[in-house]
Amino acid sequence: MFVRPPILSHRRRRETMTQRFVVLGGPGDGLSVGEAVHYPPAEGHPVALPGFLNEVRFGGEILQGVPVPGKLADWREFDEDICFVLGVQ
């Protein structure tokens, strides 16, 4: 029989997890999105920006102190818990 855990314990677990975002884009809109992710998060909801993916700047370049490890098509190389944020037009 499935027993749903109490809502409160679920909330506590989520609050301690770091949500990781990768920005799809770069200079321009992508940097604006990256700044929003770097903005101090609400207490108990830590976030991290492990990278940008960009078609022009990749392969070791750094944007806002964050690496650009690859192109947009390389999104599959990231862990499945990564959230992707569109920062391109």
Secondary structure by P-SEA (a helix, b strand, c coil): ccccccaaaaaaaaaabbbbbbbccccaaaaaaaaaaaccccccbbbbbcbbbbcccccccccccccccccccccccccccbbbbbccc
